[in-house]
Amino acid sequence: MGRVEKIMFGKPSEEIKEKLDIIDVISEYIQLQPAGMNNFKARCPFHNEKTPSLFVSKDKQIFKCFGCSVGGDIFTFVMKMEGLEFVDALRILANKAGVELKREQPEFYSKRAKVLEILKLSAEYYHQALLKSKSGQIARDYIISRKLKPETVQQFKLGFSPDDWEMLSRFLRSRGFKDDEILASGLVVPRRSNQETENRKQNLGYYDRFRFRLMFPIWDGQNNVVGFTARQLREEKNMGKYINTPQSLAYDKSRVLYGLNFAKSEIRREDQVIIVEGNMDVIASHQANVTNVVASSGTALTSMQIDLIKRYTNNVVFSFDMDLAGNMATQRGIDLALESGLNIKVTMPEKDGKVKDPDDIIKTEGVKVWKDVINSAKSIMDYYFESNLSKLDLAKVEDKKAMAKFLLPKIKKISDKVEQAFYLQKLAGLISVGEDVLRDEMRILVERSEYKKPSAFAPTAVGASADNESETDLLQERLFGLIMSNFHNFKKLENFDLGLFNERITSLYKEIKAYYNNTKSFEFHSFCSELEKDSAGLTLFAKELVLGIEKEQSQRERGEIFVPNDEIDKCLKRLIEIDLKKKMVEIEAEMRNAEVAKDVKKVTELSTQFNILSQKLKY
């Protein structure tokens, strides 16, 4: 990572921005495509869309989605993607940049940061207990029985929680952490009395949540330990074989895929991710050098996990030892994935009539068989068709109806229309029903579907904002984007009624004019540098306006002429038209009131004003 520097409060964001390129940062999350000389584009990760409307500028170091209006710098992007506050995004980016934030500075040491430090320290504690403690022999024997190599144990930081009610708690307290901080990590549980005190059970301290278990640290995409999965090493009544860290400031199971931190580079390279059920399946596959493998940890795929996957690939293979067609929770996850545009395949390897998991395949049949299993995966829709055909008799009307009832909602969720049409035609042929009949049925499903509800981030037309900005605001923004990109046109504003500009545009206009009067020229990057000293928000606004024009130019058809002077004239003319029409509507209302009051003189005056405006509008 290079030299690590300690920096003081007030400078970190600037230092980090100097060391990190927004293109490199965002490329770790989503796939970018070139869009002009210094710009890139991508499908926005913050709302569903099929064509890219998120643009990233290398020279301006900002991003902007022209569909949902989310935009900002590297800190804004990481905060949005990771669901973090600024302090936590700062820590992530500081680590990437090789910049050390002093722990003594409370501004940089949020509650979540303390939880992450506790979890990291606990993972090392559990790992050392596995390697060195006498009581950890049972865990070491189990690891040997699963044929895990020492380097694999080290990579995945497997651990052992001793059979003690307070050993971890005492260790963490000895490192200076308070009880409430340890409790926030999810690693301890309050010990309560049976007696009621003021309608609440008395807190008698805490005990360790995990005892005598094999510990699997869970990482997020930034290599932070965010929680643990713990496997029992002896049978315990009323306790699950596997238990997880509860929801905390650091851990949200709906946002995590086990092993993704180790798998993401290979997922990008292979342009495919393999999703398995268990942690041990992930570990066994990575040990066998098939490393584009992650686990859903027994939960159905969530929309947040789908967003994680789409940062790296659109191709997913499920390897589950269950009947996917009969598991409603898993189906819901797959339906979400289909709707999001992911290409879904499935494989369920069998031997002697039993479905085997990846760990078993690798141990008993070897890695080549596991690779063959992955390569033989079939489309999820083909799997659904075959699964139904094996259970139904299509000579019966009832079974034809049952097949259509199951498959039509699945076909409806396919985002690609060509693929959707293919499977609709296939279903029509199998059950001997016309495609038009099935399309009518599917249309009814669409009308009833819960997925028809608009998202909070539903895209508007490209160039429009999610705040339903008026045409006037959009025209003003486009006008100033054009002028800052082609400054020789600035003089066109001399005879324009500046009172028509909204507050933010007026502020920008004043800054541009002051800069020009001072320098007798206009260089956009220099202007932004000066402006940022007084207003970071207005600087970002100016950069977004210019990026919008660059986006517009990059999306023009080849050979289509773009003349900035003409576009500026069109904006000015349209702004004047809107203002004239607004004034005419106001005059009409006054005329009606004057007519009711029988004020002939007023009616005549207003009529004259109306006609003057009407003549101006014609020209």
ZAMAR-482929 format. One line per field, with one value per residue (C-alpha): x, y, z. Coordinates in Angstrom, 1 decimal. Each point is the difference from the previous one (the first is absolute). Layout:
// ZAMAR-482929
u <- X  ...
v <- Y  ...
w <- Z  ...
//
This chain:
// ZAMAR-482929
u <- 0.0  3.0  1.0  -2.7  -0.4  -1.6  -2.2  -1.8  -3.7  -1.2  2.3  -0.8  -2.6  2.3  3.0  -2.0  -1.4  3.5  1.1  -3.1  -1.5  -3.8  0.1  2.1  -2.2  -3.3  1.4  0.3  -3.8  -1.5  1.1  0.9  0.0  1.8  -2.3  2.1  3.6  0.0  -3.4  -1.4  -3.5  -1.8  -3.4  -0.9  0.3  -2.5  -3.1  -1.0  0.8  0.9  2.0  2.9  -0.9  2.7  3.1  3.4  2.4  3.7  1.1  -2.8  0.2  -3.8  -2.8  -3.6  -3.0  -2.2  -2.8  -0.4  2.1  2.4  3.4  3.2  3.6  1.7  -1.3  -3.6  0.3  1.4  -2.5  -2.9  1.4  0.9  -2.8  2.5  0.4  2.7  2.4  -0.1  0.4  3.0  1.6  -0.5  1.4  2.9  1.0  -0.1  2.1  2.6  -1.0  -0.2  -2.6  1.0  -2.0  0.2  -2.2  -3.6  -1.3  1.4  -0.9  -3.7  -2.0  0.2  3.7  0.4  -2.2  2.1  3.2  -1.6  -1.0  3.4  1.7  -2.4  0.6  3.7  -0.8  -2.1  2.6  2.8  -2.2  -0.5  3.7  1.4  -2.6  -0.1  -3.8  0.1  1.2  -3.5  -0.3  3.4  -1.1  -3.2  2.0  2.2  -3.0  -1.2  3.3  0.8  3.6  1.8  0.3  -3.8  -0.7  2.3  -1.6  -3.6  1.2  -1.9  -0.2  -1.2  -2.1  1.0  -2.5  -0.1  -2.8  2.2  3.4  -0.5  -1.7  2.9  2.5  -1.8  -0.3  3.7  0.5  -1.9  -3.4  -3.1  -2.9  -2.4  2.5  0.4  -3.7  -0.4  2.2  -2.4  2.6  -1.5  -3.5  -1.4  -0.3  -3.4  -1.5  -3.4  -1.2  -1.9  1.4  -2.2  -1.6  3.5  2.3  3.1  3.2  2.6  2.8  0.7  1.0  1.7  -2.4  2.2  1.4  1.7  -0.6  2.0  0.0  -0.3  0.7  -2.3  1.6  -1.5  1.3  2.5  1.7  -1.5  -1.2  -3.7  -1.2  0.4  -1.7  0.6  -0.3  -0.6  2.6  -2.3  -3.8  -1.8  -3.7  -2.0  3.0  0.5  2.8  1.0  -0.7  0.9  0.9  -3.2  -0.8  2.4  1.6  2.4  -2.0  -3.1  -0.4  -2.1  3.0  2.8  1.1  2.5  3.3  -0.6  3.1  2.1  -2.0  -0.7  3.1  -0.6  -3.7  1.0  2.6  -2.4  -3.0  -2.0  -0.7  -0.9  -2.4  0.0  -1.8  2.6  3.3  1.8  -1.0  1.6  3.2  0.3  -0.4  2.5  2.5  -0.5  0.8  -3.5  -0.3  -2.9  -2.2  -2.1  -2.7  -3.4  0.4  -3.4  -2.1  -1.9  1.7  -0.9  -0.2  3.1  2.0  -1.1  1.3  3.3  0.2  -0.7  3.1  2.1  -2.1  -3.5  0.5  -1.0  0.1  -1.9  1.3  -2.5  -0.8  -3.8  -3.0  0.1  -3.5  -1.4  1.7  -2.0  2.6  2.7  -2.3  -0.7  3.7  0.4  -3.1  1.7  3.2  -1.9  -1.8  3.3  1.4  2.4  0.5  -0.8  1.2  -0.4  1.7  -0.9  2.5  -1.3  1.6  -1.9  -3.2  1.2  0.9  3.5  1.5  3.2  2.1  -1.0  0.7  3.4  1.0  -1.4  0.3  2.5  0.1  -0.3  -3.5  -0.9  1.1  -2.0  -3.0  0.3  0.5  -3.1  -2.3  -3.2  -2.2  -2.4  -2.9  1.1  0.2  -3.5  -1.4  1.7  -0.9  -3.7  0.1  1.3  -2.9  -3.0  -1.9  -0.7  -2.7  -2.1  -1.6  0.5  3.8  0.2  -1.6  2.3  3.1  -1.2  -0.9  3.5  2.0  -1.8  1.0  3.6  -0.1  -1.5  3.0  2.6  1.2  1.3  -2.9  1.6  0.6  -3.5  -1.5  2.0  -1.3  -3.5  0.0  1.5  -2.7  -2.7  1.3  0.2  -3.5  -1.5  -1.4  0.3  2.7  -2.6  -2.0  3.2  0.9  -3.5  0.5  3.4  -1.4  -2.5  2.9  1.9  -3.1  -0.3  3.7  1.4  3.1  -2.0  0.3  2.4  3.3  1.2  2.8  -2.1  1.8  -1.4  0.9  3.7  0.9  -3.0  0.5  -1.8  -1.2  -2.4  1.9  -1.9  0.9  1.3  2.5  1.2  0.4  2.0  2.3  0.5  0.7  2.7  1.5  0.3  1.4  2.6  1.1  -0.1  0.8  0.1  -3.8  -0.1  -0.6  -3.4  -1.3  0.7  -3.4  -1.9  -2.3  2.2  -3.0  -1.3  2.8  -0.7  2.1  2.6  0.6  0.1  2.7  2.0  -0.4  1.4  3.0  0.7  -0.2  2.2  2.6  -0.1  0.3  3.0  1.9  -1.3  -0.3  -1.8  1.6  -2.4  2.3  1.6  -3.4  -1.1  3.2  -0.7  -3.7  0.6  1.8  -3.4  -2.6  0.6  -3.7  -0.1  3.2  -1.5  -3.1  2.1  2.0  -3.3  -1.4  3.1  0.0  -3.6  1.0  2.8  -2.4  -2.4  2.8  1.3  -3.5  -0.7  -0.2  3.0  -0.2  -2.6  1.1  0.2  0.4  0.4  -0.8  -3.4  -0.8  0.6  -2.3  -2.7  0.3  -0.2  -3.0  -1.9  0.6  -1.4  -3.0  -0.8  0.3  -2.3  -2.6  0.1  -0.6  -2.8  -1.8  0.4  -1.4  -3.0  -0.9  0.2  -2.2  -2.7  0.0  -0.2  -2.9  -1.9  0.7  -1.1  3.3  0.1  3.1  1.9  -1.2  1.2  3.5  0.4  -1.2  2.7  2.6  -1.2  0.2  3.6  1.1  -1.8  1.9  3.3  -0.9  -0.4  3.6
v <- 0.0  2.2  2.5  0.4  3.6  1.4  3.0  2.5  0.8  2.5  -1.4  -3.7  0.3  2.2  -2.3  -3.1  1.6  0.9  -3.7  -1.7  0.2  -0.2  -2.3  -2.6  0.2  -0.3  -2.8  -2.1  0.1  0.1  -0.6  3.3  0.6  2.8  2.9  2.7  1.0  0.3  -1.4  -3.4  -1.3  -2.9  -1.2  1.8  -2.3  2.2  -0.6  -2.7  0.9  -1.8  2.8  1.9  3.3  0.3  2.0  0.3  2.8  -0.7  3.7  1.3  -3.0  -0.2  -2.4  0.9  -2.2  1.9  -2.5  0.3  3.1  -1.6  1.6  1.1  -1.0  -3.2  0.5  0.3  -3.1  -2.2  1.3  -0.9  -3.4  -1.1  1.7  1.8  3.4  2.3  -1.0  -3.6  0.7  2.2  -2.9  -2.4  2.5  1.0  -3.7  -0.2  3.1  -1.0  2.9  -0.8  1.8  0.5  -2.0  2.8  2.1  -0.8  1.5  -3.0  -2.6  -0.7  -2.6  -2.3  0.4  -1.2  -3.0  -0.9  0.2  -2.2  -2.6  0.1  -0.5  -2.8  -1.8  -0.1  -1.1  -2.9  -0.9  -0.2  -2.1  -2.4  -0.3  -0.1  -0.7  -3.5  0.0  0.9  -3.5  -1.1  2.8  -0.8  -3.6  1.0  2.2  -2.9  -2.2  2.6  -0.2  3.7  1.1  2.3  2.8  -0.2  0.2  3.0  1.7  -0.4  0.8  -3.0  0.0  -1.6  1.4  -1.5  -1.6  2.9  2.4  3.2  -0.7  2.2  2.7  0.2  0.1  2.9  2.0  -0.5  1.7  3.1  -0.6  0.8  -2.4  2.0  0.0  -3.8  -0.4  2.0  -2.5  -2.8  -2.2  0.1  -0.5  1.8  -2.2  0.6  -0.9  -1.7  2.7  3.0  3.5  2.8  -2.2  -0.9  -2.8  1.0  0.0  -2.1  0.4  -1.8  -3.4  -1.1  -0.8  -2.7  -2.9  -3.2  0.6  0.2  3.6  1.3  3.8  1.8  2.8  2.8  1.1  2.3  -2.9  1.1  -2.8  0.8  -3.1  -3.7  -3.3  -2.6  -3.8  -2.1  -2.6  -1.9  -0.5  2.7  0.0  2.9  1.3  0.0  -1.9  3.4  3.3  3.5  3.3  2.0  3.2  2.8  3.2  -2.1  -3.1  -0.2  -3.5  1.3  2.1  -2.6  -2.9  -2.3  -0.2  3.0  1.8  -2.9  -0.7  3.4  0.1  -3.4  0.7  3.0  -2.1  -2.9  2.3  -2.5  -0.7  -3.3  0.2  -2.9  -0.6  -0.4  1.5  -3.3  -0.3  3.4  -0.9  -3.4  1.5  2.8  -2.6  -1.9  3.3  0.5  3.5  1.7  -1.6  1.7  -1.2  1.4  -1.6  -1.8  3.1  0.8  2.5  3.6  3.1  1.4  -3.2  0.2  3.6  -1.3  -2.7  2.5  2.0  -2.9  -2.1  -0.6  -3.8  -2.2  -3.7  -1.4  -3.3  -1.0  -3.4  0.6  0.0  3.6  -0.3  -1.0  2.5  3.2  2.2  -1.0  0.6  3.5  0.8  -1.5  2.0  3.2  -1.0  -0.6  3.3  1.8  -1.3  -2.7  -3.1  -2.9  -3.6  -2.9  -3.3  -2.7  -2.8  -3.4  -3.4  -3.1  2.0  2.6  3.6  0.7  3.3  1.5  -1.0  -3.7  0.1  1.4  -2.4  -3.2  0.6  2.8  3.5  -1.0  -1.4  3.3  2.0  -2.3  0.6  3.7  -0.1  -2.2  2.4  0.6  3.1  0.5  0.1  -3.3  -1.5  1.3  -1.5  -3.4  -0.1  0.5  -2.5  -2.7  0.5  0.7  -1.9  2.5  -2.2  1.3  3.4  0.5  -0.6  2.4  2.6  -0.8  0.4  3.3  1.3  -0.8  1.2  3.1  2.1  -1.2  0.9  3.4  0.8  -0.5  3.5  -0.8  0.1  -2.4  -2.6  0.5  -0.5  -3.2  -1.6  1.1  -1.7  -3.1  -0.2  0.6  -2.9  -2.4  0.6  0.5  3.5  3.1  2.5  2.8  -1.8  -0.2  3.6  1.0  -2.0  1.5  3.5  -0.7  -1.1  3.2  2.0  -1.9  -0.3  1.5  0.9  2.5  2.4  2.8  0.0  3.0  0.2  -0.6  1.7  3.0  1.1  0.4  3.6  0.3  0.0  -2.1  3.2  0.7  3.2  2.3  0.5  3.5  -1.5  -2.6  2.6  2.3  -2.9  -1.0  3.6  0.5  -3.4  1.2  3.4  -1.4  -2.4  2.8  3.1  2.4  -0.2  1.6  3.4  -1.3  0.5  3.7  0.9  -2.9  0.6  -1.5  0.1  -3.1  -2.1  -2.1  0.6  -2.6  1.0  3.7  -0.9  -1.9  2.9  2.5  -2.2  -0.5  3.8  0.8  -2.5  1.4  3.6  -0.9  -2.2  1.4  -3.6  -3.2  -3.4  -2.4  -2.1  3.2  1.4  -3.1  0.1  3.6  -0.7  -3.0  2.2  1.6  -2.5  -3.7  -0.5  2.7  -1.5  -3.4  1.5  1.8  -3.3  -1.9  2.5  -0.3  -3.8  0.1  1.7  -2.4  -2.9  1.5  0.4  -3.6  -1.4  1.8  -2.2  -0.1  2.9  1.9  3.6  1.7  3.8  1.5  3.5  -1.2  -2.1  3.0  2.2  -2.7  -0.1  3.8  0.2  -2.7  1.6  3.3  -1.9  -1.6  3.3  1.8  -2.8  0.1  3.8  -0.4  -2.5  2.4  2.9  -2.2  -0.7  3.7  0.9  -2.5  1.7  3.4  -1.0  -1.4  3.4  1.8  2.0  0.9  2.1  -2.9  -2.4  2.3  0.4  -3.8  -0.7  2.3  -1.7  -3.5  1.0  1.3  -3.2  -2.0  1.9  -0.7  -3.7  -0.1  1.1
w <- 0.0  0.3  2.7  2.8  1.1  3.2  -0.7  2.1  0.1  -2.6  -2.8  -0.4  -2.8  -2.1  0.6  -0.9  -3.1  -1.1  0.3  -1.4  -3.5  0.0  -3.0  1.9  3.1  -1.9  -2.2  3.1  0.3  -3.5  -3.6  -1.8  -3.8  -1.8  -0.9  -1.6  0.6  3.9  0.9  0.7  0.4  1.7  0.9  3.3  3.0  1.9  -2.1  -2.6  -3.6  -3.2  -1.7  1.7  1.5  2.6  -1.2  1.6  -0.8  0.4  -0.3  2.3  2.4  0.4  -1.0  -0.9  -0.8  -2.5  0.8  3.8  0.5  2.5  -0.3  1.8  0.7  1.1  3.5  -1.1  -2.2  2.7  2.6  -2.4  -1.1  3.5  1.9  2.2  1.7  -1.1  2.7  -0.9  -3.7  0.8  1.9  -2.9  -2.6  2.4  0.1  -3.8  -0.3  2.6  2.3  3.8  2.0  3.6  2.5  2.5  -2.3  1.1  -3.2  -1.9  2.6  -0.3  1.9  -3.1  -0.2  3.6  -0.7  -3.0  2.1  2.6  -2.7  -1.6  3.4  0.9  -3.3  0.8  3.6  -1.3  -2.6  2.6  2.3  -2.9  -0.7  3.5  2.7  1.5  -0.1  -3.7  -0.9  -0.8  -2.5  -1.5  -0.3  -1.8  -2.4  -0.8  -0.6  -2.6  -1.7  0.4  -0.5  2.5  -2.6  -0.5  3.7  0.1  -3.1  1.4  3.5  1.4  3.8  3.2  2.8  3.3  2.3  2.4  0.8  0.2  -1.5  -3.1  2.0  2.5  -2.9  -1.7  3.3  0.5  -3.4  1.3  -1.5  2.0  0.6  -2.1  -2.9  0.3  0.1  -3.2  -1.8  0.7  1.6  3.5  1.4  3.1  3.0  1.7  3.4  0.3  2.3  -1.4  0.9  -1.1  -2.7  -1.4  0.7  1.8  -2.0  1.7  -2.6  -3.2  -1.2  -3.3  -2.8  -1.6  2.1  -1.1  -3.7  -3.2  -1.1  -3.5  -0.3  -2.4  -2.1  -2.0  -3.4  1.7  1.9  3.3  2.4  0.5  1.8  0.6  -0.9  2.8  -0.4  3.0  0.9  2.3  0.1  2.0  0.8  -1.3  -1.9  -3.8  -1.7  -1.5  1.6  -1.2  1.4  0.4  -2.0  1.1  -1.1  -2.0  -1.0  -2.2  -1.5  -2.8  -1.2  0.3  -2.2  1.8  -1.8  -2.3  1.2  -1.2  -3.1  -1.6  -2.2  -1.4  -0.5  -2.2  -1.9  -0.6  -0.4  2.1  3.6  1.6  2.9  2.5  3.2  2.7  1.2  -0.2  -3.7  -0.6  1.9  -1.7  -3.5  0.7  1.3  -3.3  -1.9  -1.2  1.6  -1.7  2.7  2.8  2.3  0.9  3.4  -0.2  -0.7  -3.1  -2.3  0.9  -2.2  1.9  -0.8  -3.6  -0.1  1.4  -2.7  -2.8  0.9  -1.3  -2.5  -1.5  -0.1  3.0  0.5  3.0  1.4  2.7  1.4  0.0  -2.3  -1.2  -1.6  3.3  2.3  0.1  1.8  -2.5  -2.9  1.2  0.0  -3.5  -1.2  1.3  -1.8  -3.3  0.2  0.6  -3.3  1.4  -2.1  2.3  -0.3  2.4  0.7  2.5  -0.4  1.0  0.8  0.9  -0.1  2.6  -0.7  1.2  1.2  -1.4  3.0  -0.4  -3.7  0.4  2.9  -1.6  -3.8  -0.4  -1.3  -3.7  0.7  1.9  -3.0  -2.3  2.2  -0.3  -3.8  -0.4  1.8  -1.9  -0.3  3.0  -2.4  -1.6  3.5  0.8  -3.2  0.6  3.6  -0.9  -2.9  2.4  2.3  -2.3  -2.7  -2.7  -1.5  2.9  -0.2  3.8  -0.4  -3.0  2.2  2.9  -2.2  -1.4  3.5  1.2  -3.1  -1.2  3.1  -0.5  -3.7  0.8  2.2  -2.8  -0.8  -3.5  -2.4  -2.5  2.6  1.5  -3.5  -0.5  3.3  -0.6  -3.4  1.6  2.6  -2.7  -2.0  3.0  1.2  -3.5  0.8  -2.2  0.9  -0.1  2.8  2.1  -0.7  1.2  3.2  0.5  -0.5  2.8  2.2  -0.7  1.0  3.3  0.7  3.2  -2.0  -2.0  3.0  -0.9  1.7  2.1  -2.5  -3.2  -2.9  -1.6  -3.6  -0.6  1.0  2.4  3.8  2.6  1.6  -2.9  -0.9  -2.2  -3.7  1.0  2.4  -2.5  -2.7  2.3  1.0  -3.6  -1.0  2.6  -0.8  -3.6  0.9  2.3  -2.7  -2.7  2.0  -3.0  0.1  3.5  -1.5  -1.3  3.6  0.0  -1.3  1.7  3.0  2.7  2.4  -1.9  1.5  3.1  3.2  -0.6  -3.7  1.1  2.6  -2.7  -2.5  2.6  0.7  -3.7  -0.6  2.9  -1.1  -3.5  1.1  2.1  -2.5  -3.3  -1.2  0.9  0.6  1.5  2.2  1.4  0.6  1.9  2.1  1.0  0.6  2.2  2.6  0.7  -1.1  -0.5  -0.8  -2.7  -1.5  -0.2  -1.6  -2.7  -0.7  -0.4  -2.5  -2.2  0.3  -1.1  -3.3  -0.5  0.5  -2.5  -2.6  0.5  -0.5  -3.3  -3.1  -2.2  -2.5  2.1  0.2  3.4  -0.2  3.6  -1.2  -1.5  3.1  2.3  -2.2  0.2  3.8  0.3  -2.4  1.8  3.4  -1.4  -1.4  3.3  1.8  -2.5  0.2  3.8  0.0  -2.6  2.3  2.9  -2.1  -1.1  3.6  0.8  -3.0  1.2  3.4  -1.6  -2.2  3.1  1.7  -3.2  0.0  -3.7  0.3  1.7  -2.6  -2.8  1.6  0.6  -3.5  -1.4  2.1  -1.1  -3.7  0.4  1.6  -2.7  -2.7  1.8  0.2  -3.8  -0.5
//
